[in-house]
């Protein structure tokens, strides 16, 4: 099945805490249904949990995705018409026709053509993607332009670049790319990990991350971030990894 709403919370239990989120059009493999809840896993990473059944619809075959920070669905191909839904970066769409300015969706409605790209288009630079989210509020378990946590930002960015990436920081530290030593000069796109936290290297002196200190996606001095995180009791850097991008 596919997500039928702009944003759906993936929960540990029915009415339980939010673990992650899925955006419009993302696929969800349903295992069983409990009342108004569907238990299963997100196809993008296998993350398991419960989604409200009302937030799902029959699977659509996505042809495009929202490739800019955000967009809207309009009832007709006219930017002056009242938008009927908002879409986050990464939302997946089944396009059935394209005009000069708008693309028509299989479920009805239109999105601006400059806001979408074919699903097989990959970004080359993870930081270019991450910069679209600067200033987005911090939200535990968030995966959208309406709120992100540290691992949610990293996952959104790396998936857009064609790198398989799980949803939680500990799994990212175990599985993304290759480990690099403390003596290796940081490189744009590297990942730095702490206990329960992860950030992206913007350049050798700057960390870009979603964090609960600033309650937003920000960049800050790498040295200052390392010192601040340790001073607040969250320990030193526990690992560094370099994602491996498709050839």
C-alpha positions as CSV (number, residue, x, y, z in Angstrom):
1,X,0.0,0.0,0.0
2,X,1.0,3.6,-0.3
3,X,0.8,6.6,2.0
4,X,-2.3,8.7,1.0
5,X,-1.7,11.7,3.2
6,X,1.1,14.3,3.3
7,X,2.7,12.8,6.4
8,X,2.0,9.6,8.4
9,X,3.5,8.7,11.8
10,X,5.0,5.2,12.1
11,X,4.4,4.1,15.7
12,X,5.8,1.4,17.9
13,X,2.3,0.4,18.9
14,X,-1.3,1.6,18.1
15,X,-1.5,5.1,19.6
16,X,2.1,4.6,20.8
17,X,5.0,6.9,20.4
18,X,6.2,8.1,17.0
19,X,9.3,6.2,15.8
20,X,9.6,7.6,12.3
21,X,7.4,9.1,9.6
22,X,6.5,8.4,6.0
23,X,5.7,11.0,3.4
24,X,3.0,11.0,0.7
25,X,3.3,8.1,-1.8
26,X,5.9,6.1,0.2
27,X,5.2,2.4,0.1
28,X,4.3,0.4,3.2
29,X,4.2,-3.4,3.3
30,X,1.1,-4.4,5.4
31,X,1.4,-7.6,7.4
32,X,-1.8,-7.5,9.4
33,X,-4.5,-5.1,10.4
34,X,-5.6,-4.4,14.0
35,X,-8.8,-2.4,14.1
36,X,-7.9,0.9,12.5
37,X,-4.2,0.3,12.4
38,X,-2.0,-1.5,9.9
39,X,1.2,-3.3,11.1
40,X,4.0,-3.7,8.7
41,X,7.2,-2.1,7.4
42,X,8.3,0.8,5.3
43,X,9.6,-0.5,1.9
44,X,12.4,2.0,1.8
45,X,14.3,0.7,4.8
46,X,12.2,-2.1,6.5
47,X,11.4,0.0,9.5
48,X,8.5,-1.8,11.2
49,X,5.6,-0.3,13.1
50,X,1.9,0.8,13.0
51,X,0.3,3.3,10.6
52,X,-3.3,4.4,10.7
53,X,-5.1,2.4,8.1
54,X,-6.9,5.5,7.0
55,X,-3.6,7.0,6.0
56,X,-3.0,4.2,3.4
57,X,-4.5,3.5,0.0
58,X,-4.0,1.0,-2.8
59,X,-0.4,1.0,-4.0
60,X,0.5,3.5,-6.7
61,X,3.5,3.1,-9.0
62,X,5.5,6.2,-8.4
63,X,7.0,7.8,-11.5
64,X,8.3,11.0,-9.9
65,X,9.2,12.5,-6.6
66,X,9.2,16.0,-5.1
67,X,12.8,17.2,-5.6
68,X,12.5,20.6,-3.9
69,X,12.0,21.5,-0.3
70,X,8.1,21.4,-0.6
71,X,5.3,21.7,-3.1
72,X,1.5,21.6,-3.3
73,X,-1.2,19.6,-5.0
74,X,-3.7,21.8,-6.9
75,X,-7.2,20.8,-8.0
76,X,-6.5,22.2,-11.5
77,X,-3.4,23.3,-13.4
78,X,-3.6,26.8,-12.1
79,X,-1.3,28.3,-9.4
80,X,-4.1,30.6,-8.4
81,X,-6.4,27.7,-7.4
82,X,-6.5,26.8,-3.8
83,X,-4.0,24.0,-2.9
84,X,-5.6,20.9,-1.6
85,X,-2.5,19.3,0.0
86,X,1.1,20.2,0.9
87,X,4.0,17.9,0.0
88,X,7.4,17.4,1.5
89,X,10.7,16.7,-0.3
90,X,10.8,13.1,-1.2
91,X,7.0,12.6,-1.6
92,X,6.4,10.0,-4.4
93,X,3.9,10.7,-7.2
94,X,2.3,8.7,-10.0
95,X,2.2,11.2,-12.9
96,X,-0.2,10.3,-15.7
97,X,0.3,13.4,-17.9
98,X,2.5,16.5,-18.1
99,X,1.7,19.9,-19.5
100,X,4.0,22.9,-19.9
101,X,3.8,23.9,-16.3
102,X,1.9,21.2,-14.4
103,X,1.9,17.4,-14.1
104,X,-1.4,15.5,-13.5
105,X,-1.5,12.8,-10.8
106,X,-3.2,9.5,-11.0
107,X,-5.2,10.2,-7.9
108,X,-6.3,13.6,-9.1
109,X,-4.8,17.0,-8.8
110,X,-1.8,18.7,-10.3
111,X,1.7,19.6,-9.2
112,X,4.2,22.1,-10.7
113,X,6.6,20.5,-13.1
114,X,9.6,22.4,-11.8
115,X,9.0,20.8,-8.3
116,X,9.3,17.1,-9.4
117,X,11.9,14.8,-11.0
118,X,11.8,11.2,-12.2
119,X,12.2,8.6,-9.4
120,X,15.5,7.4,-10.9
121,X,17.1,10.8,-10.7
122,X,19.8,10.9,-8.0
123,X,21.4,13.9,-6.4
124,X,25.2,14.0,-6.5
125,X,25.9,16.0,-3.4
126,X,24.3,15.1,0.0
127,X,25.0,18.5,1.4
128,X,23.2,20.2,-1.4
129,X,20.2,18.2,-0.4
130,X,20.7,18.8,3.3
131,X,20.9,22.6,2.8
132,X,17.3,22.6,1.6
133,X,16.3,21.7,5.2
134,X,18.2,24.5,6.9
135,X,16.0,26.0,9.6
136,X,13.5,23.1,9.6
137,X,12.3,22.5,13.2
138,X,13.7,19.6,15.2
139,X,11.1,16.8,15.7
140,X,11.8,13.5,17.3
141,X,11.2,10.8,14.7
142,X,10.7,13.5,12.0
143,X,11.3,12.8,8.3
144,X,9.8,15.8,6.5
145,X,10.1,19.5,6.0
146,X,7.7,20.0,8.9
147,X,10.2,18.5,11.3
148,X,13.4,16.4,11.3
149,X,15.5,14.6,13.9
150,X,19.2,13.9,13.4
151,X,18.9,10.4,11.8
152,X,15.8,11.5,9.8
153,X,17.8,14.2,8.1
154,X,20.6,11.9,7.3
155,X,18.2,9.3,5.9
156,X,16.3,11.7,3.7
157,X,19.6,13.1,2.3
158,X,21.3,9.8,1.6
159,X,18.3,8.1,0.1
160,X,18.0,11.1,-2.3
161,X,21.6,10.3,-3.4
162,X,21.0,6.6,-3.9
163,X,22.6,5.4,-0.7
164,X,20.7,2.8,1.3
165,X,20.2,4.2,4.8
166,X,18.3,2.9,7.8
167,X,16.2,5.2,10.0
168,X,18.1,5.3,13.3
169,X,21.5,6.7,14.1
170,X,22.8,3.4,15.7
171,X,21.9,1.5,12.6
172,X,23.4,4.2,10.4
173,X,26.7,3.9,12.3
174,X,26.7,0.1,11.7
175,X,25.7,0.0,8.1
176,X,26.2,3.2,6.1
177,X,29.4,3.4,4.0
178,X,32.8,2.7,5.4
179,X,34.4,3.6,8.7
180,X,37.1,6.2,8.7
181,X,39.7,6.8,11.4
182,X,40.2,9.8,13.6
183,X,43.3,10.7,11.7
184,X,41.4,11.1,8.4
185,X,40.6,14.7,7.3
186,X,36.8,15.2,7.4
187,X,35.3,15.4,3.9
188,X,32.1,16.9,2.7
189,X,29.3,14.4,3.2
190,X,31.0,12.4,5.9
191,X,29.0,11.3,8.9
192,X,30.0,12.0,12.5
193,X,28.3,9.9,15.3
194,X,27.8,10.4,19.0
195,X,25.7,8.2,21.3
196,X,22.2,8.7,19.9
197,X,23.2,11.5,17.5
198,X,24.6,11.9,13.9
199,X,25.5,14.9,11.8
200,X,26.8,15.6,8.3
201,X,30.1,17.3,7.5
202,X,29.5,20.4,5.4
203,X,33.2,21.1,5.1
204,X,36.2,20.1,7.2
205,X,35.3,22.7,9.8
206,X,31.5,22.6,9.8
207,X,28.8,20.2,11.0
208,X,25.3,20.3,9.5
209,X,22.7,18.5,11.7
210,X,19.2,18.5,13.2
211,X,19.6,18.8,16.9
212,X,17.6,19.4,20.1
213,X,20.0,22.1,21.4
214,X,19.1,24.5,18.6
215,X,15.7,22.7,18.0
216,X,16.4,23.0,14.2
217,X,18.5,22.0,11.3
218,X,21.6,24.2,11.6
219,X,25.3,24.3,10.8
220,X,27.9,25.1,13.4
221,X,31.6,24.8,14.0
222,X,32.6,21.2,14.1
223,X,35.0,21.8,17.0
224,X,32.4,23.7,18.9
225,X,29.8,21.0,18.3
226,X,32.1,18.3,19.6
227,X,32.9,20.3,22.7
228,X,29.3,21.3,23.4
229,X,27.9,17.8,23.0
230,X,30.5,16.3,25.3
231,X,30.0,19.2,27.8
232,X,26.2,18.5,27.9
233,X,26.9,14.9,28.9
234,X,26.4,13.1,25.6
235,X,30.0,12.0,25.3
236,X,32.7,12.1,22.6
237,X,32.5,11.2,18.9
238,X,31.9,7.5,18.7
239,X,32.4,6.9,15.0
240,X,33.0,8.5,11.6
241,X,31.8,7.0,8.3
242,X,32.0,7.9,4.7
243,X,29.0,7.1,2.5
244,X,29.7,5.2,-0.7
245,X,27.7,6.7,-3.5
246,X,26.6,5.0,-6.7
247,X,29.0,5.1,-9.6
